[in-house]
Amino acid sequence: GSRTKPMIRNSLAALLLALLFAPGLRAQELQLDALGAFELAFQPARPVQSYPGQQVAAAVTYRQGEAFIVPSPGRVQQIAYLVEPGAAVRQGQPFAVLRGPEMHHFEMAYESSRALLAGAERRYQANKGLYERKAISESQWLEISEKYYALSLEYEHMRHFFELVVEGDKDPDALTLTAPLSGVIDYSPAPGGVQEGDSIAQFVPDAAIRLEATLPNRLRDQVIALQWGDCEPAVERVSAMTEGFFVRVWSVPLAAACRPLLGQQLLVTPLLAVQGAYSLPRSAVFQLQRQTMVLVREGDRLRPLAVSLLGARGEDYVLQPAADLGDREVLVSSVSAVQGMLLGLGGE
């Protein structure tokens, strides 16, 4: 009630006084001339916009919908692939031979669909003028046009497939297929052959090959790139759905110099965006009063400043200071000796 509030206020005041008069960090400032025996080197902290997170597994892959699929026009029992999955192929390069009596049937069906479409198109054109002059009924015209469009669709489906067939093959029971584009071929041989509409193979353009990784959900708004070796592709897309505590991310397409084999597994370092962070040599960082510190030069004095370590990059730490460092210089040599003096001052 009314007695509790003054007690809380008194407790807060006591806590503030204790903090002010404890062996605090400002009391532990050191005069530079008192450190004459030490070799002191200073360096300005370098502002950074990102820092490396913990390594994660990534796969060299492509997103659904980015590959060109060659579907089978019907059931095929035997396929002899001429290249291995993951091989680089050029447009027009033979990649598979389909075998079986149904190959002759496919060719007959293609020729038949072409002839049927030609007849339907002649009928369509001949009746178009009659319909416009109201010389034939709506239902007659509808039947003629529906048949024409259905045959046109069927022919186009067959034509796309036969555009990939090598011409001049004399074997009626075999068809040789060529790659529709330059890129990487991917397929899974089916033991029982393929059915109509099944994929014979799919072709991934080089411009679609990218990294896919799974990161903790808390990093979804921070991750900007995935780094391994000298390669650092930016993150292009982050899934809008989580999978448990994780989220899936995809990089931009990989440059030729940074393109491992399709399906390869890598260990990558996610680069995380950050504000108010700096990079400093590891030698600048030390522990004092159970806090991580650096020593900042202010005129003729050295002052400890608390920092939070975010990560390591090469020989440096990436850290966030409790106060903005700006262009102030930080001690990078003889730090452990100065730490010893501060520990003596602090009475620890």
N, C-alpha and C positions, 0 to 999 in steps of 0.2 A: 504494500500500500504506500502511504506517504513517507514511511520511514525507509522503504526499500530503495527509492530513487536517489536520496542523498548518499546511501551506502554505495550504490553503483557508481555515482559520480566520484566519490572519494577513492574507490578502487581504481578507476580509470586514471585519476590524477596521480595516484601513487605509482601506477604502472609507467606513466609518461615520465615521471621524475626518475624512476629507476633506470629507464632507458637513457635519459639524458646524462645521468651521473655515473652510469656503469662505465667500465673501462672501454668506452665506445671507440668507434673507428676514427672519428675526427680527432679525438685525444691522441690517437696513435700516428698522427701525421709526423713525418720526419723531415728535418732540415737537410737539404742536399749537401751542405758543407760538412755535416756530421758523418757523411758517407765517403769522405775523401779517400779512404783506404781501398774502396771497391772500384772496380772497373765498371762504369755504368754506361749502358747503351740503350738508346730509346728508339722507338719506332711508332709512327702514327698508325692507329687502328684503321683497317681498310673496310669501308662499308660493303656489305654483300646483300644481294637480293634473294639468295637461296642457300640451302645447306643440305648435305647428304643425310638421308634417313638410313634405316636398317636395310640390309640387302634382302631382296625377295627373288623368287623364281619367276622367270618369264619365258614365254614360248614365241618362236618365230612363226607367224601365222597370217591369216587374212580374215576379214570380217565376212559374215554370211551375206551373200548377194553380190560380192565383189569378183567372184570367179565366173568364167564362161563355161556353162555345162553343155556337154554334147550328149543329148538323150538318145536312147535307142528307139528306132521306129517300130520295133517288134521284138519278139523273143529271139535271143542269140545264145546258142549253146556253147560256142567256142570262140574265145578272143585271145589272139596272140599279140601281146603288147611288145612293141619294138624299142621302148625306152623305159627306164626305171621310174617309179614315183619320185618326184622331187627333182627330176632332170630338167635342165633348161632346154626349151625347144623353140624353134623359129616358126613363124607363120608359114604354112604349106608343107611342113616337114611330116612325112608319114610317121604315125605313132602307134597304129594298131591294125591288125588284119582280122576281120570278122569272117568266120568260116561256118559252113553248113548249108543244107539245101534251101533254107529260108532266104539266103542272099539273092537267089534267082527270083524268089517271090517278091522281095523288096523292089528289085529293079522293074519287074513286071507291074507292080502296084504304082511305081513312080510314073512309068510310061502311060499307064492307064489313066492315072489322075490328070496327067497333062492333056491327054486326048479328051477326056470328059470335060475338063475345064474349058478347052477351046470350043467345044460344042455348046456348052452352057453360056459362054460369053457371046457367041454369035446369036444365040436365041435371045439373050438379054438385050443386046444392042438392037436387034430387029424389032423387039416388042416395046422398047422404050418409047419410040415415037408413037406407036399405036396407043399406048397407055396415056401419053400426054394429050392425044387427040380424043381420048375416051372411047377408042375403038375396041378395047378389051376391058373386062371388069377388074375391079380392085383385087378380088380374090385370085384371079388368074395371074395378075402382075406380081402379087405377093408370093405366089408359088414359084414363079420364074426367078424372081430376084433372090428369094431364100435359097433356092437350089444353087444359083450362081455363087453366092457368098459362101455357102457351105463347102462347095467344091474348091473354091479359091483358097479357103483356109486349109483344107486338106492338102492341096498341092503345095502351098507355101511351106507347110510343115515338112513335107517330103523333100522339097527343093533345098531347104536349109541343110538337111542331112546330106543330100547328094552333091551339094557344093563342096563338101569335104572329101568326097570319094575320088580317088585317083582314076583318071580316065584311061581307057585303053587296056584295062586288065581283062585278059581273055578267059580267066577262070570263072565260070558261072556260079560256083559255090563259094567264092571269096570276094570280099570288098576291102580295099585298103583305105583307111581314113587318115586325113592330114590335120595338123593343128590349125584351129581357126584364128589363132593369134600367137604372137611371141610372148613367152613367159615361162612359168614353171608348171609342169603337168602333175596332177594328183589323181590317184584312183585307188580303189580297193578291189582287187580281183575277187569276183563272186564265184564260189565253187560250182554252183549250179547254173552259171551263165546269168544273163540279165533279161528282165522282162521289158515289155513296151513301156517307154517313158522313164525307165531307170537310167542313171548316169553311166555312160561308158567311160568317161573321163571328164575332169574339169581342168580348166586352164586359168592360172592366176597371173594377171599382168604384173610385171615387176613393180609398177606403181601402186600395187595393192598390198605388197608384203610389208608387214609391220610387226611390232611386239605387242603381246598381250600379257598383262600381269594382274595379280590379285593383291590388293592392298588393304590394310585396316581401314574401316569406314571413316575413322576420325581424320584420315589424311586426304579425303576425297576433294576438299576445297583447296588443299595446299600443293598437291603434286603438280609439277610443271614439266618434268622430263624424266626419262629413264636412262641411266648412264652405265656403260660398261666399257672398259678400255678407254680409247679416245673417242668413242661414239656417245652422242648425247641427244637422241631424238626427242623432240618435244611430245608431250601428251596431247593427243588430238581430241580424244573423247573419253568421258567417264560415264559408266553405266548409271542410269537413274534408279536402278534397283539394287538393293543390297542382297548378299548371299550370306546369311548369318551376320557375323560382325565384319564382313569383308565386302569390297566393291571391285568390280572388274574395270581395268583401264586399257586403252589402246594408244599406241604411239602414232605419229605421222608415218607415212610410208618411208622405208629405210633406203638411204642412199646406197649406191652400188658398193662403195668402200666399206659400208657398215651393214652388209646383208649376209648373215650366216645362212646355213641351209634351212629350207622350209621344214618346220617341225622340230628344229633344234631347241633344246632347253638351255637357258642361260641364267646366271646369277646377275641381277642388275641392282643398281642403287637408285632409289627414287630421289629426285631432287625436289626439295620442298620450299615453296615461297615463304619469305619471312620479311618483316619490317623491323627496323631499328636494330639490326644485327651487324656484327663486325667479325673480321678475320684477324687473328693474332698468332704469332708463334707460340707453340706449346710452352716454351720456356717462360712466357710472361705470366702464366697462370699458377696460383698457389692456394693453399688452404689456410684460413685464419678464422678462429672462433666458429668452427664448423661451417664456414661458408667458403665458397669459391671466390677468389679475388684476383684483381690485377692492380698494379701500382701506377697511378696517373701523375704526371708532372704538372704541378700548378705553381708557376713562378719559381721560387727557390725551395719549394717543398715537394714531397712525395705523399700522395694520399691514396690509401687503399679504397678500392671501389668494388662492391659486390657484383658478380656476374652470374648468369645462368648458362651452362654449357649446352649447346644444341647438338653438336656433332663434330667430327674431325674431317679435315680435308688435307691430305698430304701431311706436311709437317706443321700445319696450323690447326687451331681450334676455331670453330664458329661459335660465337657467344653473344648473348644479349646482356648489356650492362644495365644496372639499376638506374643510371642516369646517362643521358646522351653524351657520347665521347666527343662528338664533333671532330675537330682537327687536332685534339690534344694528343700528346705523346705518351706512350706507355713504356715502362721499364721492361726490357727483354733480356737483360743479363744480370748476374749477381742477385737474382731474385730470392734464391733460398737463403742467402746471407742476410738480406734485408728482412725476410720473413722471420729469421731467428731473432733479430733485434726487436721486431714488433711483438713477437711472442713474449720476450722479456718485459717489454713495456706493458703488455696486457696482463701480466701476472699469471699466465697459464703455465 
